[in-house]
Amino acid sequence: MADLKLDIAFWNYDRTRALADGTVKIEGVDATYHSAPIVTEIFQGMIGERKFDVSELGMTYFLRTFEGPESPFVAIPVFPNRAFRHSAIYINKASGIERPEDLNGKTIGELALYSHDAGIMPKGMLSDEHGFKPETCRWVIGGLDWPLKPIDFVPHTHPVNVEVTDIPKGKELGAMLETGELDALISADVPKCILENSPKVTRLFPDYPTVEREYYKRTGIFPIMHTVVIRKDILAQHPGLAQSVYRGFWQAKKAAEEEYKHGMIFNNMGTMFPWFSKLITDDRAVIGEDWWPYGIEANRKAIDAVLRYHFEQGITNRLFKIEDIFVSELLTA
């Protein structure tokens, strides 16, 4: 029997490269791989156009597809994009914000969507640990330092008691932060004013690596931004496909891990960064030998947190359980 032809989409990550270059094959699948310069273009291709059979999706984009009781997609416990997000909160130095609690009552910009993937976790963490109340703030949604295509393929959900407005035409969030039109900004991408070391702006947590490592040690949460989903209509026709796709992504991730570990013999001289091997050693000391885990059990705390934050922030109308969004045959992975 010929292998099943599938269109599979994800961004250009080291943990997926072995799939894209053919080093790792998904058993029983003849895959055509797709990517895009901006990852939300992949999301639009899957959600808005059904261009793919299997696709990376931001967690908030996926959860917003549950407009009725069910989504047309089901997730597998693969997490190609995850990041600690204390580093994603930026402030104008003249705003009077010195502590996380000072964000209350401020005007805050946010990239792309209210509670985008890199906004869900900071809001949740700040609410859990610092008494942050998003409903006290004024939220401005838009592009960072360049025009942003409208995110019109998912609902722009937010609670009725939260003031959310689109950015004024001709404005950019990064520039508004630097001029003081915004007191703060939460963004997956780093604004130009931060990259260029503007004296007017800084991060809320300047020593964010220390803060984020301490957060992980205390909570066991390595925040999840994106997962991988399969169209339910495809899965219904091909039992066992979810396991094969999961194994393929896992093997690709494992190949990247082994490359980094092997590279330590040669001081990872293939990279342009001094002390890169020390960073690998430090990360493994904090997170463990499997420092980018897939599967449900290794990620239960992180999954539960992101699902709870979506509900608490009014993005979903119910508190989803892990069993509601992940394919049943991989719940014990």
C-alpha positions as a Markdown table, in Angstrom:
| # | Residue | x | y | z |
|---|---|---|---|---|
| 1 | Met | 0.0 | 0.0 | 0.0 |
| 2 | Ala | 1.3 | 3.4 | -0.9 |
| 3 | Asp | 2.2 | 5.8 | 1.9 |
| 4 | Leu | -0.5 | 8.4 | 2.9 |
| 5 | Lys | 0.2 | 11.8 | 1.3 |
| 6 | Leu | 0.0 | 14.5 | 3.9 |
| 7 | Asp | 0.8 | 18.3 | 3.9 |
| 8 | Ile | 2.5 | 19.2 | 7.2 |
| 9 | Ala | 3.4 | 22.7 | 8.3 |
| 10 | Phe | 5.7 | 24.1 | 10.9 |
| 11 | Trp | 8.2 | 26.9 | 11.3 |
| 12 | Asn | 11.9 | 26.4 | 10.8 |
| 13 | Tyr | 13.0 | 25.0 | 14.2 |
| 14 | Asp | 16.0 | 23.0 | 15.0 |
| 15 | Arg | 13.7 | 20.4 | 16.6 |
| 16 | Thr | 11.8 | 19.9 | 13.3 |
| 17 | Arg | 14.7 | 20.2 | 10.9 |
| 18 | Ala | 15.3 | 16.4 | 10.6 |
| 19 | Leu | 11.7 | 16.1 | 9.3 |
| 20 | Ala | 12.0 | 18.9 | 6.8 |
| 21 | Asp | 15.4 | 17.6 | 5.4 |
| 22 | Gly | 14.2 | 14.0 | 5.2 |
| 23 | Thr | 16.6 | 12.7 | 7.9 |
| 24 | Val | 13.6 | 11.5 | 9.9 |
| 25 | Lys | 10.6 | 9.9 | 8.1 |
| 26 | Ile | 7.1 | 9.5 | 9.5 |
| 27 | Glu | 6.1 | 5.9 | 9.2 |
| 28 | Gly | 3.5 | 5.3 | 6.6 |
| 29 | Val | 3.5 | 8.9 | 5.5 |
| 30 | Asp | 4.6 | 10.6 | 2.3 |
| 31 | Ala | 4.9 | 14.1 | 3.7 |
| 32 | Thr | 5.2 | 17.4 | 1.9 |
| 33 | Tyr | 6.5 | 20.0 | 4.4 |
| 34 | His | 5.6 | 23.6 | 4.4 |
| 35 | Ser | 6.7 | 26.7 | 6.4 |
| 36 | Ala | 6.4 | 30.5 | 6.3 |
| 37 | Pro | 8.4 | 33.5 | 7.3 |
| 38 | Ile | 5.9 | 34.4 | 10.0 |
| 39 | Val | 4.5 | 31.6 | 12.0 |
| 40 | Thr | 0.9 | 33.1 | 12.1 |
| 41 | Glu | 0.8 | 32.6 | 8.4 |
| 42 | Ile | 1.0 | 28.8 | 9.1 |
| 43 | Phe | -1.9 | 29.2 | 11.6 |
| 44 | Gln | -4.0 | 31.0 | 9.0 |
| 45 | Gly | -3.2 | 28.3 | 6.4 |
| 46 | Met | -4.5 | 25.6 | 8.7 |
| 47 | Ile | -7.4 | 27.4 | 10.4 |
| 48 | Gly | -8.6 | 29.7 | 7.7 |
| 49 | Glu | -7.9 | 27.8 | 4.6 |
| 50 | Arg | -7.4 | 24.1 | 5.6 |
| 51 | Lys | -4.3 | 24.0 | 3.5 |
| 52 | Phe | -2.6 | 21.4 | 5.7 |
| 53 | Asp | -3.4 | 18.0 | 7.2 |
| 54 | Val | -1.1 | 18.4 | 10.2 |
| 55 | Ser | 0.1 | 21.7 | 11.4 |
| 56 | Glu | 1.8 | 23.6 | 14.2 |
| 57 | Leu | -0.7 | 25.9 | 16.0 |
| 58 | Gly | -0.3 | 28.4 | 18.8 |
| 59 | Met | -2.2 | 27.1 | 21.8 |
| 60 | Thr | -4.5 | 30.2 | 21.9 |
| 61 | Tyr | -5.2 | 29.9 | 18.2 |
| 62 | Phe | -6.1 | 26.2 | 18.6 |
| 63 | Leu | -8.3 | 26.8 | 21.6 |
| 64 | Arg | -10.1 | 29.6 | 19.8 |
| 65 | Thr | -11.3 | 27.0 | 17.2 |
| 66 | Phe | -13.6 | 25.5 | 19.8 |
| 67 | Glu | -16.4 | 27.9 | 18.7 |
| 68 | Gly | -18.9 | 25.1 | 19.2 |
| 69 | Pro | -18.6 | 22.1 | 21.5 |
| 70 | Glu | -15.7 | 20.7 | 19.4 |
| 71 | Ser | -12.7 | 21.9 | 17.3 |
| 72 | Pro | -12.1 | 20.5 | 13.8 |
| 73 | Phe | -8.6 | 19.6 | 15.0 |
| 74 | Val | -7.1 | 17.5 | 17.8 |
| 75 | Ala | -3.7 | 18.0 | 19.3 |
| 76 | Ile | -0.8 | 15.6 | 19.8 |
| 77 | Pro | 1.6 | 16.3 | 22.7 |
| 78 | Val | 4.3 | 17.8 | 20.6 |
| 79 | Phe | 5.4 | 21.4 | 21.6 |
| 80 | Pro | 7.6 | 22.9 | 18.9 |
| 81 | Asn | 7.5 | 26.4 | 20.5 |
| 82 | Arg | 7.8 | 27.0 | 24.2 |
| 83 | Ala | 9.4 | 29.9 | 26.1 |
| 84 | Phe | 9.6 | 31.4 | 29.5 |
| 85 | Arg | 7.8 | 34.8 | 29.3 |
| 86 | His | 8.9 | 37.0 | 32.2 |
| 87 | Ser | 11.3 | 38.3 | 29.5 |
| 88 | Ala | 8.3 | 39.3 | 27.3 |
| 89 | Ile | 7.1 | 42.2 | 29.5 |
| 90 | Tyr | 8.6 | 45.6 | 28.6 |
| 91 | Ile | 8.1 | 48.9 | 30.3 |
| 92 | Asn | 8.6 | 52.6 | 29.7 |
| 93 | Lys | 10.9 | 53.9 | 32.4 |
| 94 | Ala | 8.8 | 57.0 | 32.9 |
| 95 | Ser | 5.6 | 55.0 | 33.5 |
| 96 | Gly | 6.1 | 54.6 | 37.3 |
| 97 | Ile | 6.3 | 50.9 | 37.0 |
| 98 | Glu | 8.9 | 49.5 | 39.3 |
| 99 | Arg | 7.3 | 46.3 | 40.5 |
| 100 | Pro | 4.9 | 43.8 | 38.8 |
| 101 | Glu | 2.1 | 45.1 | 41.0 |
| 102 | Asp | 2.5 | 48.6 | 39.4 |
| 103 | Leu | 1.2 | 47.3 | 36.1 |
| 104 | Asn | -2.4 | 47.5 | 37.4 |
| 105 | Gly | -4.2 | 50.5 | 36.0 |
| 106 | Lys | -1.7 | 51.1 | 33.2 |
| 107 | Thr | -2.0 | 51.3 | 29.4 |
| 108 | Ile | -0.5 | 48.1 | 28.0 |
| 109 | Gly | 0.2 | 47.1 | 24.4 |
| 110 | Glu | -0.1 | 43.6 | 23.2 |
| 111 | Leu | 1.0 | 42.0 | 19.9 |
| 112 | Ala | -1.6 | 40.7 | 17.5 |
| 113 | Leu | -4.3 | 39.5 | 19.9 |
| 114 | Tyr | -5.5 | 40.1 | 23.4 |
| 115 | Ser | -3.9 | 37.1 | 25.2 |
| 116 | His | -1.8 | 36.0 | 22.3 |
| 117 | Asp | 0.4 | 33.0 | 23.1 |
| 118 | Ala | 3.1 | 35.1 | 24.7 |
| 119 | Gly | 0.5 | 37.1 | 26.5 |
| 120 | Ile | -1.5 | 34.3 | 28.2 |
| 121 | Met | 1.5 | 33.2 | 30.3 |
| 122 | Pro | 2.7 | 36.6 | 31.6 |
| 123 | Lys | -0.9 | 37.6 | 32.5 |
| 124 | Gly | -1.4 | 34.3 | 34.3 |
| 125 | Met | 1.9 | 34.3 | 36.1 |
| 126 | Leu | 1.5 | 37.9 | 37.1 |
| 127 | Ser | -2.0 | 37.2 | 38.4 |
| 128 | Asp | -1.0 | 34.1 | 40.3 |
| 129 | Glu | 2.1 | 35.6 | 41.9 |
| 130 | His | 1.8 | 39.4 | 41.9 |
| 131 | Gly | -1.9 | 40.4 | 42.2 |
| 132 | Phe | -2.1 | 41.6 | 38.6 |
| 133 | Lys | -5.6 | 42.3 | 37.4 |
| 134 | Pro | -5.9 | 42.7 | 33.6 |
| 135 | Glu | -9.4 | 44.2 | 33.9 |
| 136 | Thr | -7.9 | 47.3 | 35.5 |
| 137 | Cys | -5.7 | 48.0 | 32.5 |
| 138 | Arg | -6.3 | 49.6 | 29.0 |
| 139 | Trp | -5.1 | 47.2 | 26.3 |
| 140 | Val | -3.9 | 48.3 | 22.8 |
| 141 | Ile | -3.6 | 45.5 | 20.3 |
| 142 | Gly | -1.5 | 45.8 | 17.1 |
| 143 | Gly | 1.7 | 45.3 | 15.3 |
| 144 | Leu | 5.1 | 45.7 | 16.9 |
| 145 | Asp | 7.5 | 47.6 | 14.6 |
| 146 | Trp | 5.9 | 46.9 | 11.2 |
| 147 | Pro | 2.4 | 46.6 | 9.7 |
| 148 | Leu | 0.5 | 43.6 | 10.9 |
| 149 | Lys | -1.9 | 41.6 | 8.8 |
| 150 | Pro | -5.3 | 41.3 | 10.4 |
| 151 | Ile | -5.7 | 38.2 | 12.5 |
| 152 | Asp | -9.2 | 37.6 | 11.1 |
| 153 | Phe | -9.3 | 33.8 | 11.1 |
| 154 | Val | -9.9 | 33.3 | 14.9 |
| 155 | Pro | -12.3 | 35.1 | 17.3 |
| 156 | His | -10.9 | 38.2 | 19.1 |
| 157 | Thr | -12.3 | 37.1 | 22.4 |
| 158 | His | -11.9 | 39.0 | 25.6 |
| 159 | Pro | -14.0 | 39.6 | 28.7 |
| 160 | Val | -16.6 | 42.4 | 28.6 |
| 161 | Asn | -15.0 | 44.1 | 31.6 |
| 162 | Val | -11.6 | 44.4 | 29.9 |
| 163 | Glu | -11.0 | 47.5 | 27.8 |
| 164 | Val | -9.4 | 46.4 | 24.5 |
| 165 | Thr | -8.8 | 48.6 | 21.5 |
| 166 | Asp | -7.0 | 48.2 | 18.2 |
| 167 | Ile | -3.9 | 50.3 | 17.7 |
| 168 | Pro | -4.5 | 53.7 | 15.9 |
| 169 | Lys | -3.8 | 53.6 | 12.2 |
| 170 | Gly | -0.2 | 54.4 | 11.4 |
| 171 | Lys | 1.0 | 53.6 | 14.9 |
| 172 | Glu | 3.3 | 50.8 | 16.0 |
| 173 | Leu | 3.5 | 49.3 | 19.5 |
| 174 | Gly | 7.2 | 49.5 | 19.8 |
| 175 | Ala | 7.3 | 53.2 | 19.0 |
| 176 | Met | 4.4 | 53.9 | 21.3 |
| 177 | Leu | 6.2 | 52.2 | 24.2 |
| 178 | Glu | 9.3 | 54.3 | 23.6 |
| 179 | Thr | 7.4 | 57.6 | 23.4 |
| 180 | Gly | 5.4 | 56.7 | 26.6 |
| 181 | Glu | 2.0 | 56.4 | 24.8 |
| 182 | Leu | 2.1 | 52.9 | 26.3 |
| 183 | Asp | 3.2 | 52.3 | 29.9 |
| 184 | Ala | 4.1 | 48.7 | 29.1 |
| 185 | Leu | 4.1 | 46.1 | 26.3 |
| 186 | Ile | 3.7 | 42.3 | 26.3 |
| 187 | Ser | 5.0 | 40.7 | 23.1 |
| 188 | Ala | 6.3 | 37.4 | 21.7 |
| 189 | Asp | 8.7 | 39.5 | 19.6 |
| 190 | Val | 11.3 | 41.9 | 21.0 |
| 191 | Pro | 10.6 | 45.5 | 20.1 |
| 192 | Lys | 13.2 | 47.5 | 18.2 |
| 193 | Cys | 13.7 | 50.0 | 21.0 |
| 194 | Ile | 14.8 | 47.2 | 23.3 |
| 195 | Leu | 17.1 | 45.7 | 20.7 |
| 196 | Glu | 18.6 | 49.1 | 20.1 |
| 197 | Asn | 19.1 | 49.7 | 23.9 |
| 198 | Ser | 16.9 | 52.8 | 24.0 |
| 199 | Pro | 17.4 | 54.5 | 27.4 |
| 200 | Lys | 13.7 | 55.1 | 27.7 |
| 201 | Val | 12.6 | 51.4 | 28.0 |
| 202 | Thr | 13.6 | 48.3 | 29.8 |
| 203 | Arg | 12.2 | 44.9 | 30.7 |
| 204 | Leu | 10.1 | 44.5 | 33.8 |
| 205 | Phe | 12.4 | 41.8 | 34.9 |
| 206 | Pro | 15.9 | 42.9 | 33.7 |
| 207 | Asp | 17.6 | 39.8 | 35.0 |
| 208 | Tyr | 15.0 | 37.6 | 33.4 |
| 209 | Pro | 17.2 | 34.4 | 33.0 |
| 210 | Thr | 17.6 | 34.2 | 36.8 |
| 211 | Val | 13.9 | 35.0 | 37.4 |
| 212 | Glu | 12.7 | 32.4 | 34.8 |
| 213 | Arg | 15.0 | 29.7 | 36.1 |
| 214 | Glu | 13.8 | 30.3 | 39.6 |
| 215 | Tyr | 10.2 | 30.2 | 38.4 |
| 216 | Tyr | 10.8 | 26.8 | 36.8 |
| 217 | Lys | 12.4 | 25.4 | 39.9 |
| 218 | Arg | 9.5 | 26.6 | 42.0 |
| 219 | Thr | 6.6 | 25.6 | 39.7 |
| 220 | Gly | 7.9 | 22.9 | 37.4 |
| 221 | Ile | 6.3 | 24.8 | 34.5 |
| 222 | Phe | 8.2 | 25.3 | 31.2 |
| 223 | Pro | 5.5 | 27.4 | 29.4 |
| 224 | Ile | 4.0 | 26.0 | 26.2 |
| 225 | Met | 3.3 | 28.3 | 23.3 |
| 226 | His | 2.5 | 26.0 | 20.4 |
| 227 | Thr | 1.4 | 22.4 | 19.8 |
| 228 | Val | 0.8 | 20.3 | 16.7 |
| 229 | Val | -2.7 | 19.4 | 15.5 |
| 230 | Ile | -4.2 | 17.0 | 13.1 |
| 231 | Arg | -7.5 | 17.4 | 11.2 |
| 232 | Lys | -10.1 | 15.2 | 12.7 |
| 233 | Asp | -11.5 | 14.2 | 9.4 |
| 234 | Ile | -8.1 | 12.9 | 8.3 |
| 235 | Leu | -7.5 | 11.1 | 11.6 |
| 236 | Ala | -10.9 | 9.4 | 11.4 |
| 237 | Gln | -9.9 | 7.8 | 8.1 |
| 238 | His | -6.5 | 6.6 | 9.2 |
| 239 | Pro | -6.4 | 5.0 | 12.7 |
| 240 | Gly | -2.9 | 5.0 | 14.1 |
| 241 | Leu | -1.8 | 8.1 | 12.3 |
| 242 | Ala | -1.5 | 10.2 | 15.4 |
| 243 | Gln | 1.0 | 7.8 | 16.9 |
| 244 | Ser | 3.1 | 7.8 | 13.7 |
| 245 | Val | 3.1 | 11.6 | 13.5 |
| 246 | Tyr | 4.0 | 11.9 | 17.2 |
| 247 | Arg | 6.9 | 9.4 | 16.8 |
| 248 | Gly | 8.2 | 11.4 | 13.8 |
| 249 | Phe | 8.2 | 14.7 | 15.7 |
| 250 | Trp | 9.8 | 13.0 | 18.7 |
| 251 | Gln | 12.5 | 11.5 | 16.6 |
| 252 | Ala | 13.3 | 14.8 | 15.0 |
| 253 | Lys | 13.5 | 16.5 | 18.3 |
| 254 | Lys | 15.7 | 13.8 | 19.6 |
| 255 | Ala | 18.0 | 14.2 | 16.6 |
| 256 | Ala | 18.5 | 17.9 | 17.5 |
| 257 | Glu | 19.2 | 17.0 | 21.1 |
| 258 | Glu | 21.8 | 14.5 | 20.1 |
| 259 | Glu | 23.5 | 16.9 | 17.8 |
| 260 | Tyr | 23.9 | 19.5 | 20.6 |
| 261 | Lys | 25.1 | 16.9 | 23.0 |
| 262 | His | 27.6 | 15.4 | 20.5 |
| 263 | Gly | 28.7 | 19.0 | 19.7 |
| 264 | Met | 29.9 | 19.5 | 23.2 |
| 265 | Ile | 32.8 | 17.2 | 22.5 |
| 266 | Phe | 34.1 | 19.9 | 20.1 |
| 267 | Asn | 32.9 | 22.8 | 22.2 |
| 268 | Asn | 30.0 | 23.4 | 19.8 |
| 269 | Met | 32.4 | 25.1 | 17.4 |
| 270 | Gly | 29.7 | 25.0 | 14.7 |
| 271 | Thr | 28.0 | 27.9 | 16.5 |
| 272 | Met | 29.1 | 31.6 | 16.7 |
| 273 | Phe | 28.5 | 31.9 | 20.4 |
| 274 | Pro | 31.2 | 31.4 | 23.1 |
| 275 | Trp | 30.1 | 29.4 | 26.2 |
| 276 | Phe | 27.3 | 27.8 | 24.2 |
| 277 | Ser | 28.1 | 24.4 | 25.7 |
| 278 | Lys | 28.0 | 25.9 | 29.2 |
| 279 | Leu | 24.5 | 27.1 | 28.5 |
| 280 | Ile | 23.4 | 23.6 | 27.5 |
| 281 | Thr | 24.9 | 22.2 | 30.7 |
| 282 | Asp | 23.2 | 24.9 | 32.8 |
| 283 | Asp | 19.8 | 24.3 | 31.1 |
| 284 | Arg | 20.0 | 20.5 | 31.6 |
| 285 | Ala | 20.9 | 21.0 | 35.3 |
| 286 | Val | 17.7 | 23.0 | 35.8 |
| 287 | Ile | 15.2 | 21.3 | 33.4 |
| 288 | Gly | 16.7 | 17.8 | 33.2 |
| 289 | Glu | 18.3 | 15.6 | 30.6 |
| 290 | Asp | 15.1 | 15.9 | 28.4 |
| 291 | Trp | 15.2 | 19.7 | 28.4 |
| 292 | Trp | 12.5 | 20.0 | 25.7 |
| 293 | Pro | 10.0 | 17.3 | 26.6 |
| 294 | Tyr | 7.1 | 16.0 | 24.6 |
| 295 | Gly | 4.3 | 13.8 | 25.9 |
| 296 | Ile | 1.5 | 14.4 | 28.4 |
| 297 | Glu | 3.1 | 13.3 | 31.7 |
| 298 | Ala | 6.2 | 15.4 | 31.3 |
| 299 | Asn | 4.1 | 18.5 | 30.5 |
| 300 | Arg | 1.0 | 18.1 | 32.6 |
| 301 | Lys | 1.7 | 21.1 | 34.8 |
| 302 | Ala | 2.5 | 23.3 | 31.8 |
| 303 | Ile | -0.6 | 22.2 | 29.9 |
| 304 | Asp | -2.9 | 22.6 | 32.9 |
| 305 | Ala | -1.5 | 26.1 | 33.5 |
| 306 | Val | -2.1 | 27.3 | 29.9 |
| 307 | Leu | -5.6 | 25.8 | 29.9 |
| 308 | Arg | -6.5 | 27.5 | 33.2 |
| 309 | Tyr | -5.1 | 30.8 | 32.1 |
| 310 | His | -7.2 | 30.8 | 28.9 |
| 311 | Phe | -10.4 | 30.2 | 31.0 |
| 312 | Glu | -9.4 | 32.8 | 33.7 |
| 313 | Gln | -8.6 | 35.4 | 31.1 |
| 314 | Gly | -12.0 | 34.9 | 29.4 |
| 315 | Ile | -10.5 | 33.5 | 26.1 |
| 316 | Thr | -12.4 | 30.2 | 26.5 |
| 317 | Asn | -15.9 | 29.8 | 27.9 |
| 318 | Arg | -15.0 | 26.7 | 29.8 |
| 319 | Leu | -12.0 | 25.2 | 31.6 |
| 320 | Phe | -10.7 | 22.6 | 29.2 |
| 321 | Lys | -9.1 | 19.4 | 30.4 |
| 322 | Ile | -6.2 | 17.7 | 28.8 |
| 323 | Glu | -8.6 | 15.0 | 27.6 |
| 324 | Asp | -10.6 | 17.6 | 25.7 |
| 325 | Ile | -7.9 | 18.7 | 23.4 |
| 326 | Phe | -5.4 | 15.9 | 23.0 |
| 327 | Val | -5.9 | 12.7 | 21.0 |
| 328 | Ser | -7.0 | 9.9 | 23.3 |
| 329 | Glu | -4.4 | 7.3 | 22.2 |
| 330 | Leu | -1.6 | 9.6 | 23.3 |
| 331 | Leu | -2.9 | 10.6 | 26.7 |
| 332 | Thr | -0.4 | 8.2 | 28.4 |
| 333 | Ala | 2.6 | 9.3 | 26.2 |
